[in-house]
Every structure is written in C-alpha cells, then in structure tokens.
Amino acid sequence: MIPRYEFKIPCDPMLFSEVETWVRLHPAHWRVTYPPRQVNNIYFDSPDLQDMNANLSGVGQREKLRLRWYGPDNTHVSVGHLELKCKEGAVGWKRFAPFIGTLALAEETWPTLLDTLIAGIAPRPRIWVEQRAGAVLINHYQRAYYETPDGVLRLTLDTHLHAYAQRHALAPNLTRRSMLPEQIIIEIKGPVDAETGRRLAWVLEAFPLRVGRFSKYLYGMLGVADFDGIIA
C-alpha cells in the first residue's frame, strides 16, 4: 500500500522505435530490470459502472479492481493476485490479495469462475469482489521493465494492448476484441517525497512527449462495439 507518483505518456505506435531510443539515451540512464512479459487482467465493476465513471471523471479518489496474472496464456489463471488499485491525482497505491486456485476461462461460465475466485482469496478482500457485479473486461498487453541505476524510479513500456468485453457475457469472451486504436503507454513511477518529485519533473522534461491521462480499463470499455453509454 505504499503510495507512489504515477505519470503516463500515451503515444502512437508509429513512434515505437523512437520511444525505445528515447529510453535508451535518456539522461536518467534507464536499465532493464525484468525480461518483457505479457500482463493479463480481469476487471470487475458494479452494475452501474461506478469505477468506470470515477475513472472517466478523473476527480477524487478512484478505484479499479482486477485479477492479474502473467505469461502468454490468457485462458488459465493458476498463479494470480487480486489488486484493488486506488488513485488520487498523480498518486496511486495498491492493495493485494493472492489467489489460490485455478480459473479455466475457456471452459467455465462466469458464475462458476466467480465462485472459484471468491473461494481462493482471503475473507477480507472477498468484499472487494462482492461489492461489484462481476467481470466486465479482460485485457492483455506486452510490458517491458526499466528502472534508474539506484532503483528509485521505474519505467514501463506497454504495447500490443488487446481488450475483450465481458459485461453481457455468460462465459468469458476471449475472441471478440474491442475496437481499440493502437497505443504505446509509457508509465513512470516513483515514491511520494519531495526529492523524487523533483527527479520526476526532470525526467519528464527530457521526454519529447507530454504526460496525459490513460486508463487501460476505461480505454478497453469505450472500445466495445455495443457499448451502451456511460451510466450516470
């Protein structure tokens, strides 16, 4: 639950080679920390999409609930964790709960999968799931990881974002993709303190693109072909 500054820089995929060059030549001396890997998420929301509306407004404290796992298989969850992602302004923090069990997304219906999920997490974080109606979106993307030599600042580079609507599905939709324009997302993060704030300002000034708002959850939901509008 350690809060951290989080800044996102969305950009056109046509700039991918330039983005890699910017990262490599940046005066912060970013270095690779982990091999690139696929990130997979299932997002949950209330019937009236309270989390989505809060993220769309961008004001006050916002929350997103997701089940996250890693690797190329987006049909089975065997090692995953639940994340309640909170954000206020440029500061974000997460609460985690490990999931013990297996979800066979290509073989079960959502009611069965939700029962398995709730049975595989501790009692307290079950409330996070029970406060929401169910799964509304699955997404996955490729992520590259960097940090500064002292490990204080982190940078991730996300590409190949795919999203699949789940809100009206009895069983997981893993084939009908949301219609999303391609995007590259650079995210720069660091602990909340005055010195880090100054360093982040210096880092961001050295990027030729500007910071913007970008929620992969919101982006995926708005790209659904039959999306029926924002619920007030």
C-alpha positions as CSV (number, residue, x, y, z in Angstrom):
1,M,0.0,0.0,0.0
2,I,3.0,2.3,-0.4
3,P,1.8,5.4,-2.4
4,R,3.8,6.5,-5.4
5,Y,3.7,9.1,-8.2
6,E,2.4,7.7,-11.5
7,F,2.7,9.5,-14.8
8,K,1.6,8.1,-18.1
9,I,2.7,9.2,-21.6
10,P,0.4,7.7,-24.4
11,C,1.8,7.8,-27.9
12,D,1.3,6.5,-31.4
13,P,2.8,3.0,-32.1
14,M,4.5,4.5,-35.2
15,L,6.9,6.1,-32.7
16,F,7.9,2.8,-31.2
17,S,11.5,2.8,-32.4
18,E,11.9,6.4,-31.4
19,V,10.4,5.6,-27.9
20,E,13.0,2.8,-27.4
21,T,15.7,5.2,-28.5
22,W,14.5,7.9,-26.1
23,V,14.5,5.4,-23.2
24,R,18.0,4.1,-24.1
25,L,19.5,7.6,-24.5
26,H,17.6,9.3,-21.7
27,P,19.9,11.0,-19.1
28,A,18.2,9.0,-16.3
29,H,20.2,6.0,-17.6
30,W,17.2,3.6,-17.6
31,R,18.3,-0.1,-17.4
32,V,16.3,-3.3,-18.0
33,T,15.1,-4.9,-14.7
34,Y,13.0,-7.8,-15.9
35,P,12.5,-9.6,-19.2
36,P,9.5,-8.4,-21.2
37,R,6.3,-10.4,-20.5
38,Q,2.6,-10.5,-21.1
39,V,0.3,-8.9,-18.5
40,N,-3.2,-10.3,-18.2
41,N,-6.1,-8.7,-16.3
42,I,-9.8,-9.3,-15.5
43,Y,-11.5,-6.1,-14.4
44,F,-14.6,-6.1,-12.1
45,D,-17.2,-3.3,-11.7
46,S,-20.6,-2.6,-10.2
47,P,-23.8,-2.8,-12.3
48,D,-23.8,0.9,-12.8
49,L,-20.1,1.0,-13.6
50,Q,-19.1,3.2,-10.6
51,D,-15.4,2.5,-11.0
52,M,-15.5,3.3,-14.7
53,N,-17.4,6.6,-14.2
54,A,-15.0,7.6,-11.4
55,N,-12.0,7.0,-13.8
56,L,-13.8,8.9,-16.6
57,S,-14.3,11.9,-14.4
58,G,-10.7,11.9,-13.1
59,V,-11.6,13.6,-9.9
60,G,-11.3,12.5,-6.3
61,Q,-10.2,9.0,-5.3
62,R,-10.7,6.4,-8.0
63,E,-10.6,2.6,-7.7
64,K,-10.2,-0.3,-10.1
65,L,-10.4,-4.0,-9.1
66,R,-8.6,-6.5,-11.2
67,L,-7.3,-10.0,-11.1
68,R,-3.8,-10.0,-12.6
69,W,-1.5,-12.8,-13.8
70,Y,1.5,-13.0,-16.1
71,G,2.5,-15.1,-19.1
72,P,1.3,-15.9,-22.7
73,D,-1.7,-18.0,-21.6
74,N,-4.7,-15.7,-21.2
75,T,-7.1,-18.7,-20.8
76,H,-5.9,-20.1,-17.5
77,V,-5.2,-18.4,-14.2
78,S,-3.1,-20.5,-11.8
79,V,-0.8,-18.0,-10.2
80,G,-2.5,-14.7,-9.9
81,H,-3.4,-12.0,-7.4
82,L,-6.3,-9.6,-6.9
83,E,-5.4,-5.9,-7.0
84,L,-7.5,-3.0,-5.7
85,K,-5.8,-0.1,-7.5
86,C,-6.5,3.3,-5.9
87,K,-5.5,6.7,-7.3
88,E,-5.9,10.3,-6.3
89,G,-4.4,12.9,-8.7
90,A,-1.0,11.7,-9.7
91,V,-0.6,9.4,-6.7
92,G,-1.5,5.8,-6.8
93,W,-1.4,2.8,-4.4
94,K,-2.5,-0.9,-4.5
95,R,-3.9,-3.4,-2.1
96,F,-3.0,-7.0,-3.0
97,A,-4.6,-10.4,-2.2
98,P,-3.1,-13.7,-3.6
99,F,-5.5,-16.0,-5.4
100,I,-5.0,-19.7,-4.6
101,G,-6.7,-21.9,-7.2
102,T,-7.2,-22.2,-11.0
103,L,-9.6,-20.5,-13.3
104,A,-10.2,-22.2,-16.6
105,L,-11.5,-19.2,-18.6
106,A,-12.2,-21.1,-21.8
107,E,-14.1,-23.9,-20.0
108,E,-16.4,-22.4,-17.3
109,T,-19.1,-19.8,-17.0
110,W,-18.7,-16.6,-15.1
111,P,-20.9,-17.6,-12.1
112,T,-18.7,-20.7,-11.7
113,L,-15.5,-18.8,-12.1
114,L,-16.5,-16.1,-9.6
115,D,-17.4,-18.8,-7.0
116,T,-13.9,-20.3,-7.6
117,L,-12.3,-16.9,-7.3
118,I,-14.0,-16.0,-4.1
119,A,-13.1,-19.4,-2.6
120,G,-9.5,-18.8,-3.4
121,I,-8.9,-15.5,-1.7
122,A,-8.9,-14.4,1.9
123,P,-12.2,-13.3,3.6
124,R,-11.4,-9.6,3.8
125,P,-10.6,-9.0,0.1
126,R,-13.6,-11.0,-0.9
127,I,-15.6,-7.9,-0.1
128,W,-13.9,-6.2,-3.0
129,V,-15.4,-8.7,-5.4
130,E,-18.8,-8.9,-3.7
131,Q,-19.2,-5.1,-3.9
132,R,-19.1,-5.4,-7.7
133,A,-21.4,-7.3,-10.0
134,G,-18.8,-9.3,-11.8
135,A,-16.3,-9.2,-14.6
136,V,-16.7,-6.5,-17.3
137,L,-13.4,-6.6,-19.2
138,I,-10.4,-8.8,-19.9
139,N,-7.2,-7.3,-21.4
140,H,-3.6,-8.2,-22.0
141,Y,-0.5,-6.4,-23.3
142,Q,3.2,-6.7,-23.6
143,R,5.3,-4.9,-20.9
144,A,9.0,-4.0,-20.8
145,Y,10.5,-3.0,-17.5
146,Y,13.2,-0.4,-16.7
147,E,14.5,1.4,-13.6
148,T,17.1,4.0,-12.8
149,P,20.5,2.6,-11.5
150,D,19.6,3.4,-7.9
151,G,16.2,1.6,-8.3
152,V,14.2,4.6,-7.1
153,L,12.4,5.4,-10.4
154,R,10.7,2.8,-12.6
155,L,9.5,2.9,-16.2
156,T,7.3,0.5,-18.0
157,L,6.6,0.4,-21.7
158,D,3.3,-1.3,-22.7
159,T,2.5,-2.3,-26.3
160,H,0.0,-4.6,-28.2
161,L,-3.0,-3.8,-26.0
162,H,-5.9,-6.2,-26.6
163,A,-9.3,-6.0,-24.7
164,Y,-12.4,-8.2,-24.6
165,A,-15.8,-7.1,-23.3
166,Q,-17.4,-9.3,-20.6
167,R,-20.2,-7.2,-19.3
168,H,-23.0,-9.1,-21.1
169,A,-21.3,-12.5,-21.5
170,L,-22.4,-15.6,-19.6
171,A,-19.0,-17.2,-20.2
172,P,-15.6,-15.4,-20.8
173,N,-15.3,-13.8,-24.2
174,L,-11.8,-14.5,-25.4
175,T,-12.2,-14.0,-29.1
176,R,-14.2,-10.8,-29.9
177,R,-11.9,-7.9,-29.4
178,S,-12.8,-4.4,-28.5
179,M,-12.1,-2.0,-31.3
180,L,-9.1,-0.1,-29.9
181,P,-6.7,2.2,-31.8
182,E,-3.2,1.1,-31.3
183,Q,-1.3,2.9,-28.4
184,I,2.0,2.7,-26.7
185,I,1.9,3.6,-23.0
186,I,5.0,4.8,-21.1
187,E,4.5,4.9,-17.4
188,I,7.0,6.5,-15.0
189,K,6.7,5.8,-11.2
190,G,8.4,6.8,-8.0
191,P,7.8,7.1,-4.2
192,V,6.0,10.1,-2.9
193,D,8.5,12.6,-1.5
194,A,9.9,16.0,-2.4
195,E,13.2,14.7,-3.8
196,T,11.5,12.1,-6.0
197,G,9.0,14.8,-7.2
198,R,11.9,16.9,-8.4
199,R,13.6,14.0,-10.1
200,L,10.4,13.0,-11.9
201,A,9.9,16.6,-13.1
202,W,13.4,16.5,-14.6
203,V,12.8,13.0,-16.1
204,L,9.6,14.1,-17.8
205,E,11.1,17.3,-19.2
206,A,13.6,15.1,-21.0
207,F,10.9,13.2,-22.9
208,P,9.7,14.8,-26.1
209,L,6.1,13.7,-25.5
210,R,3.8,15.1,-22.8
211,V,2.1,13.4,-19.9
212,G,-1.5,12.5,-20.4
213,R,-4.3,10.5,-18.8
214,F,-4.7,6.9,-19.9
215,S,-6.7,4.1,-18.2
216,K,-6.4,0.7,-19.9
217,Y,-9.7,-0.3,-18.3
218,L,-11.5,2.8,-19.5
219,Y,-9.9,2.6,-22.9
220,G,-11.0,-1.0,-23.3
221,M,-14.6,-0.3,-22.2
222,L,-15.0,2.6,-24.5
223,G,-13.8,0.5,-27.4
224,V,-16.6,-2.1,-27.0
225,A,-18.6,-2.2,-30.3
226,D,-22.0,-2.4,-28.5
227,F,-21.2,-0.2,-25.5
228,D,-24.4,1.4,-24.4
229,G,-23.0,4.6,-23.0
230,I,-21.8,6.0,-19.7
231,I,-24.3,5.3,-16.8
232,A,-24.9,8.4,-14.8
